[in-house]
Amino acid sequence: MKLKSLLMSAAAACAMAAPAVAQEVTLRIQTHYATEHPTGQMLAQFIDDVSVMSGGEIAIEMFYSSSVVATVETFDAAINGILDCDATGGAYQTGKNPAFQFVGDIMGGYDTPWQQYSWLYYGDGLDAAQELYNAQGMQLVGWAIYGQESFASSKPIAGPEDLVGWKFRSPPGMETEIFEKMGASPIVMDFTEIFTALETGIIDGADASGLANNVGLGLYDIVKHANYPGFHSMPSDHLACNQAVWEGLSEQHRRIVETAWQKHGFQIAMLNEKANTEAAAELQANGVTLYDWSTEDKAAFRVAAQEAWDDWATRSPEAAALVESHKAYLTQLGLIGG
C-alpha cells in the first residue's frame, strides 16, 4: 500500500509539473490575391511557416480572391468578426480616414521597398500607424511591399514634359490630384478595363502594376513604352487583425505571426525585384523602350506629390501626423530637403 501511495503521489506531481497544452488557434484571413498569383503562392508559404513555427498550434484558413466579402469590405469584415484578419491593403480604407493613404500608397516618397520598410520599423512608422489602426479596433501586424510600379504607354514618357496632356488610367484618390498638377489627364477606370482602353486608344497609357505584372497582363503587347525603375507608386499590402483577436493570442503566437509575415513581406520585395529585372531585359529585347527618369525629374514629381500630401494632411489629425512622420524620415534619408 505504501508503494502504491508513493507511486500515485509521484504521478500526481508529474501531472502538476507537466506544461499545459497550448490552445490551438485558427485565424481566418482574406486576401484579394488568387492562389495561382505569385503573392498567393507566397501566402501559402506564410501559412506553412506559421504552422511549423507554432508546432501546429496556429492554423490559418486563408480565403483567396476575396471569396468571403468584396476586397474593400475585408477590413470591416475583420472589425465585425466575420474574419479575423485582413491581408489586402490600407489604401482601401481612405473613406474611413484619409490617413490610410499614407500607410497604403505614399506616392512619390521612397525609392525602394527597403527605405519604406525602414520607416515602418526604424522611423517610428509602426507606432504612428498603429494608432490609426487601433482607433478602428484593428492591429497592424506588418506590410508586404512588392516595389515600384511602372507605366505602360503608347507614347514616350521620358520625363515630366511628356506627362502634359497624357491620358492614362489612374486609380482613384491622391494619384489623380498629383498627375493633374503635372499636366496629365488621369482617367479613373476599373483595372479590368485597361486592356481594351489601351487597345482602342481611349487612353495613352496606364498605371496598372509593376513591370513584370504588366508583362503578365499583356500590356506591352499593345504599347511599346514603359518607365523603369518606377518612381510614382509603391503600394503596401498589409496584415491587419481584429485587435481583440490579436490581443487574445499568446505573446509567443503573436511573435510567430509577426516574424512569419515579416519574412513574407521581405521575400515579396526580393521576388518582384528579380522578376522586374528579368522583365526589363525581355522587353528591351522585344523592342519596348524603357525610360529611367533622372534624379532631377523624380524630384519634380516628389515636389508635386508633397503638395498633395500637404492637402491631404489637412483632412484629419491622423493624416497630418503620418505626413509629418514620413517627411521627417524622408529628410533623414536625404530624399527631400529639410
Disulfide bonds with the S-S distance in Angstrom:
Cys85-Cys241 2.14
